[in-house]
Amino acid sequence: MIRGSIGFYFTCVKGSFEAYGSEFAVVGSEGIRFSGPVQLYRPNVALLLLNAQDELLICERLQREGAWQFPQGGMDEGESPLEALHREVEEEIGLPPRSYEVLESRDGYRYLFPPEIRQRNRRKKAKFDGQEQTYFLCRLKEGAPPINVDQIPREFSSHTWVKPTLFDLAWLPAFKRSVYREVLRDFFGVELQAREGSSAG
C-alpha cells in the first residue's frame, strides 16, 4: 500500500481526477481510495493593476451595488496563467496585453465557495468546490487606452482606483476576504480589516 498526499492533477489506471491536498491510499489493484473529502479547485487568475499614482483598479460587480473586487477569471484548458490573464483582462476591462506591464506574480491563493454556491454548481454539473488563484501585479503603461467595463458579456457596472490601504474587505463576500487580506499583505505590506457599515453579498 502506498500512502501520501496530492496537490496536483493525478491520473491512475481507474481513471483521472483533479484534487488538492487530499489524503489518499493506493491499495493493490483497487486503485485510489480517499481518506477524506476531495475538494476541487478551479485554476483562476486575478489582476492587481496599478496606475501612475500607485492606486489599484477595482471594479463594481454588475447588479451588486457596493461589491468591489479585482478583475479575475478562470483558466481555460491548455492555457498558462499569463495567457489566461491576458484574455480575461481584455474580456472584462478592454485592455490589450501591450497596455500594461507584468511586475510580479504569486500563486497558491485558495478559497472555497460557500455551501449554497457549491450546491448550485452541482445542479449545473460544475465540479469545483472553490478556486485557486494566481495574482499578477501589473503597471498600466503610459498611453494605455481607458478602462472599459462595457464588454459583452458584461461583468462590471463601473470601476475606480483606490490606494491599497483603503481597500475595504466589507466590499467582498465573506468567503473571499481571507484571500484578499493575504494578497494585500503579500504584495503591498498592508494589513486590512473590514470596516463597519458596509457589506457585499
C-alpha positions in Angstrom: 0.0 0.0 0.0 1.2 3.5 -0.9 0.1 6.5 1.2 0.7 10.2 0.7 -1.0 13.4 -0.2 -1.5 15.1 -3.5 -1.7 18.7 -4.7 -1.8 18.3 -8.5 -3.6 16.6 -11.3 -3.3 12.8 -11.0 -4.0 10.0 -13.4 -4.4 6.4 -12.5 -5.5 3.1 -14.2 -9.0 3.5 -13.0 -9.4 7.0 -14.5 -8.4 10.5 -13.7 -9.4 13.2 -11.2 -8.4 16.6 -10.0 -7.7 17.1 -6.3 -5.7 19.3 -4.0 -4.4 18.5 -0.5 -6.4 15.2 -0.1 -5.0 12.2 1.7 -5.1 9.0 -0.4 -4.1 5.4 -0.4 -3.3 3.2 -3.4 -4.5 -0.3 -2.5 -3.4 -3.1 -4.8 -5.5 -3.3 -8.0 -8.4 -1.4 -6.4 -6.9 2.0 -7.4 -7.2 5.1 -5.2 -9.1 5.3 -2.0 -9.5 8.7 -0.3 -9.5 9.0 3.5 -11.3 12.3 3.4 -13.4 14.5 1.2 -11.9 15.7 -2.1 -12.0 19.4 -2.7 -11.7 20.5 -6.3 -10.3 24.0 -7.0 -10.7 25.7 -10.4 -7.5 27.4 -11.6 -8.1 31.2 -11.6 -6.1 34.4 -12.3 -6.6 37.8 -10.9 -5.3 41.3 -11.7 -3.7 43.9 -9.4 -3.4 46.9 -11.7 -1.6 50.0 -10.6 -1.8 53.4 -12.2 0.8 56.2 -12.2 -0.4 57.2 -8.7 0.1 53.7 -7.3 -3.6 53.3 -7.0 -5.3 49.9 -7.5 -8.0 49.3 -10.1 -11.2 47.9 -8.5 -14.4 47.1 -10.3 -18.0 47.0 -9.1 -19.9 43.8 -9.9 -22.9 44.2 -12.2 -26.2 44.3 -10.4 -24.4 44.2 -7.0 -24.0 47.7 -5.8 -21.1 48.2 -3.4 -19.5 44.8 -4.3 -16.0 45.8 -5.4 -13.2 43.4 -6.5 -10.2 42.9 -8.6 -10.8 41.6 -12.2 -10.4 37.8 -12.2 -11.4 34.8 -14.2 -11.0 31.1 -14.6 -8.3 29.5 -16.7 -9.3 27.6 -19.9 -8.0 24.2 -20.5 -4.5 24.3 -22.0 -3.9 28.0 -21.0 -0.9 29.2 -19.0 -1.7 31.6 -16.1 -0.3 34.5 -18.1 -2.3 33.6 -21.2 -5.4 33.5 -19.1 -4.6 36.9 -17.6 -4.2 38.5 -21.0 -7.5 37.0 -22.2 -9.5 37.8 -19.0 -8.2 41.4 -18.7 -9.2 42.1 -22.3 -12.6 40.4 -22.0 -13.5 42.1 -18.7 -12.0 45.7 -18.9 -10.9 46.1 -22.5 -7.1 46.3 -22.0 -4.9 44.5 -24.5 -1.7 43.0 -23.2 0.5 45.7 -24.6 -1.1 48.3 -22.4 0.3 47.0 -19.1 3.5 45.5 -17.7 3.5 42.5 -15.5 5.7 43.2 -12.5 5.2 40.2 -10.3 3.0 37.1 -9.8 2.2 34.9 -6.9 0.1 31.8 -6.7 -1.5 29.4 -4.3 -4.3 31.6 -3.0 -7.4 29.5 -2.4 -11.0 29.9 -1.3 -13.9 27.6 -1.0 -17.3 28.5 -2.2 -20.0 28.6 0.5 -22.4 25.6 0.6 -25.2 27.3 -1.3 -22.9 28.1 -4.3 -21.4 24.6 -4.3 -25.0 23.1 -4.3 -25.9 25.4 -7.2 -22.7 24.4 -9.1 -23.6 20.7 -8.7 -27.0 21.3 -10.1 -25.3 22.9 -13.1 -22.8 19.9 -13.2 -19.9 22.2 -12.3 -17.3 20.2 -10.5 -15.4 22.8 -8.5 -15.7 23.5 -4.8 -13.6 26.6 -4.9 -10.9 28.5 -6.8 -7.1 28.5 -6.6 -5.7 31.8 -7.8 -2.6 33.3 -9.3 -2.4 37.0 -8.8 -0.5 39.3 -11.2 0.8 42.7 -10.1 0.8 44.9 -13.2 1.5 48.6 -14.1 -0.6 50.5 -16.5 1.6 51.9 -19.3 1.6 55.5 -20.4 -0.8 55.9 -23.4 -2.8 52.9 -22.5 -6.5 53.0 -23.5 -9.0 53.9 -20.9 -10.6 51.1 -18.7 -13.8 50.0 -20.4 -16.1 47.7 -18.4 -18.8 47.9 -21.1 -17.9 44.5 -22.6 -20.0 41.5 -23.8 -20.8 39.7 -21.6 -20.6 42.4 -19.0 -19.1 41.6 -15.7 -18.9 45.0 -14.0 -21.0 48.1 -13.8 -18.2 50.6 -13.0 -14.6 51.0 -11.9 -12.5 53.2 -9.8 -8.9 53.5 -8.3 -8.0 53.2 -4.6 -4.9 53.2 -2.5 -4.2 49.6 -1.3 -4.6 50.8 2.3 -8.1 52.0 1.6 -9.5 48.7 0.2 -12.4 47.7 2.3 -12.8 43.9 2.9 -16.5 44.5 3.6 -16.9 45.1 -0.2 -16.4 41.4 -0.6 -18.5 38.3 0.3 -17.1 36.7 3.5 -15.6 33.7 1.7 -13.2 35.9 -0.3 -11.9 38.1 2.5 -9.1 35.9 3.8 -7.6 35.7 0.3 -7.8 39.4 -0.3 -6.2 40.0 3.2 -3.3 37.7 2.3 -2.9 39.3 -1.2 -2.8 42.9 0.1 -0.3 41.8 2.8 1.9 39.9 0.4 2.1 42.4 -2.4 1.8 45.7 -0.5 2.5 45.0 3.2 -1.0 46.2 4.0 -3.0 44.8 6.9 -6.7 45.1 6.1 -9.8 44.9 8.3 -13.4 45.1 7.2 -14.9 48.5 8.1 -18.3 48.7 9.8 -21.3 49.8 7.9 -20.5 48.4 4.5 -21.0 44.9 3.1 -21.4 43.0 -0.1 -23.2 39.8 -0.9 
